[in-house]
């Protein structure tokens, strides 16, 4: 892509929870947008969306729509990306894909700008955005990885329902209202829209995100294993994940235990985290200050707190990591990749 | 205490969330109650409570109230236990104390009947009930501890607000209603009633339960470390806890990773758990079946699922452990200790 003053941008999945945040983020960041194309399924075509005070009509996503597009940001589900991303690339667009479709394809860079921006230059048309729960964890771990190395990670997540889309948000709100009204909740979407069984999510915790794989781990958990290794370019990191959905609207929280390769000093650890890009340290137990989902909502940063040495393992460290899953976990990370490409041109 | 047909029972904190469940549990289990004394603070005295169809009036808890009492079940806070438990013991009662007041006193047995019933016989008047989050974890780990030994435990909790009492339940419900009505929630109790700062718990996750200690871990976390060691009678188990409050009313969930001393076979692990007292295995990923807070509510059992071998560590095992924190985590464990003493007399 040559250097330009303005870039033509297509947003695929423009009416979804992440698509809307992408449009908002492009506006907020004053991304140099030339032509803007808002694409979605035929069902959503015709809807109107405002961008910088101008009204845009959502069009059906078709191969021809990518003619003349510089950046195509996809967040309409894996099957749409599989079908249309190659068509966009053929027409000269760079695809930044928010689905899992291409993440583990060896030639496709899997990028978190704070962690492995050097991979962006190696793209062959498609750049993949990692899974939301992976992104915030690798942002938090990057400075420690560089300073000490990381041997293993054992983590448990507290993930917001917005990670499962707008329907899941509505499902949680409807269930909650029913319970407060003394009625039986009727789960319709959660835990996994495409699977038969639905569970109560209101006032409940569900230890399933995405479908199960044969080894007893869910796909979400295996993403955290495989994507973390690919992003750090380190096939030896051992990741033990348990991913869990909690009745929260926005903001994933993660309880992360790591063992470093080299010894660390606690003051250095805190300083490294404070100085790292994209991280805000909130860690003042005496004042009851620590990261929380509701305070991270709406921010681009990854919040880190409850930083404490393991009581027994000399190279063990505990962290509490929180970020807005729809922003840094999806929309902002995608726009950030596009910004990086525009700036370093 | 001599063998009798009926035992005089005092419930201290009879109007609290746990006290009420103790009374319900004594009734449900048909515990051989002779005289029943319901005790509480002066503020709650005069309230009426029904037990086996008969109405009882709550009296103020004073030393003289324990005259002639065989079992005194305390759940009115640590300072009340410290003040009144010795008075009850002096008058010949066996105290089963649900607070943290005596748990770490060396002469006081800390008992979970499925795990260390042999300690009951060593009491000198007071038997302590462990912390709710510890109880369900040690029930789940007991058969594995016996079969393989346990070197270390790394765990993250998802704890219900009922663990902080009836006021915390009301606080969560009030906050939730406010948010659904489009109003600003006004947190009044959570995360810790006695501390100055209050946080939003509705649609939020709070990584603080009880006050912080100097090492950066909370008291709740240190309870899990110290109580687990005392209950197993094993000062070498390494416990790394992160305890977290989630917007759930009843039922604590726990993501538990362990490393055993000896190698294990997965089929044996499942069988050991299935055969262990107090455990129900719910683990059928293909059918989306796993333990959840809302399905554990009201049950005396500890539910275990998501049983899976670590992907990397040969002696690493992951479990998802759920139990009703007010029942097995408090009321039922206390009544169960009394039942054990009555049966083995």
Contacts between the chains, C-beta under 8 A, distances in Angstrom:
chain1	res1	chain2	res2	distance
A	152	B	312	7.0
A	152	B	313	7.8
A	154	B	154	5.1
A	154	B	257	5.4
A	156	B	156	3.8
A	156	B	242	7.8
A	156	B	255	3.9
A	158	B	158	7.1
A	158	B	205	4.7
A	158	B	244	6.8
A	158	B	246	6.9
A	173	B	180	7.1
A	176	B	176	6.3
A	176	B	180	6.5
A	177	B	180	5.8
A	180	B	173	7.1
A	180	B	176	6.5
A	180	B	177	5.8
A	180	B	180	6.8
A	191	B	288	7.2
A	192	B	288	7.8
A	195	B	288	6.3
A	196	B	288	7.7
A	197	B	287	7.1
A	197	B	288	4.1
A	199	B	288	7.4
A	199	B	292	6.6
A	200	B	292	7.8
A	200	B	294	5.2
A	203	B	247	6.4
A	203	B	248	5.3
A	203	B	249	5.3
A	203	B	293	7.7
A	203	B	294	7.0
A	204	B	248	6.1
A	204	B	251	8.0
A	204	B	292	5.8
A	204	B	293	5.3
A	204	B	294	4.5
A	205	B	158	4.7
A	205	B	246	5.9
A	205	B	248	6.0
A	205	B	253	4.8
A	205	B	292	6.7
A	205	B	293	5.6
A	206	B	292	6.3
A	207	B	253	7.2
A	207	B	255	7.6
A	207	B	290	5.2
A	207	B	291	7.7
A	207	B	292	7.5
A	207	B	305	7.4
A	207	B	306	5.5
A	207	B	320	4.9
A	208	B	285	7.8
A	208	B	288	6.3
A	208	B	290	6.6
A	212	B	285	3.9
A	212	B	286	6.8
A	215	B	308	7.1
A	215	B	311	7.3
A	216	B	285	6.2
A	216	B	306	7.3
A	216	B	307	7.5
A	216	B	308	3.7
A	216	B	309	7.8
A	217	B	308	6.4
A	217	B	311	7.3
A	225	B	311	6.6
A	238	B	311	7.3
A	238	B	312	3.9
A	238	B	313	7.2
A	239	B	311	7.7
A	240	B	257	6.1
A	240	B	310	5.5
A	240	B	311	6.7
A	240	B	312	7.1
A	240	B	313	7.6
A	240	B	316	6.8
A	240	B	318	6.8
A	242	B	156	7.8
A	242	B	255	4.3
A	242	B	257	7.9
A	242	B	306	7.0
A	242	B	318	6.2
A	242	B	320	7.0
A	244	B	158	6.8
A	244	B	253	7.6
A	244	B	255	6.8
A	246	B	158	6.9
A	246	B	205	5.9
A	246	B	246	5.3
A	246	B	247	7.4
A	247	B	203	6.4
A	247	B	246	7.4
A	247	B	247	5.2
A	247	B	248	7.5
A	248	B	203	5.3
A	248	B	204	6.1
A	248	B	205	6.0
A	248	B	247	7.4
A	249	B	203	5.3
A	253	B	205	4.8
A	253	B	207	7.1
A	253	B	244	7.6
A	255	B	156	3.9
A	255	B	207	7.6
A	255	B	242	4.3
A	255	B	244	6.8
A	255	B	255	7.9
A	257	B	154	5.4
A	257	B	240	6.1
A	257	B	242	7.9
A	285	B	208	7.8
A	285	B	212	3.8
A	285	B	216	6.2
A	286	B	212	6.8
A	287	B	197	7.1
A	288	B	191	7.3
A	288	B	192	7.9
A	288	B	195	6.3
A	288	B	196	7.7
A	288	B	197	4.1
A	288	B	199	7.4
A	288	B	208	6.4
A	290	B	207	5.3
A	290	B	208	6.6
A	291	B	207	7.6
A	292	B	199	6.6
A	292	B	200	7.8
A	292	B	204	5.8
A	292	B	205	6.7
A	292	B	206	6.3
A	292	B	207	7.5
A	293	B	203	7.7
A	293	B	204	5.3
A	293	B	205	5.6
A	294	B	200	5.2
A	294	B	203	7.1
A	294	B	204	4.5
A	305	B	207	7.4
A	306	B	207	5.5
A	306	B	216	7.3
A	306	B	242	7.1
A	307	B	216	7.5
A	308	B	215	7.1
A	308	B	216	3.7
A	308	B	217	6.4
A	309	B	216	7.7
A	310	B	240	5.5
A	311	B	215	7.3
A	311	B	217	7.3
A	311	B	225	6.6
A	311	B	238	7.3
A	311	B	239	7.6
A	311	B	240	6.7
A	312	B	152	7.0
A	312	B	238	3.9
A	312	B	240	7.1
A	313	B	152	7.8
A	313	B	238	7.2
A	313	B	240	7.6
A	316	B	240	6.8
A	318	B	240	6.8
A	318	B	242	6.2
A	320	B	207	4.9
A	320	B	242	7.0
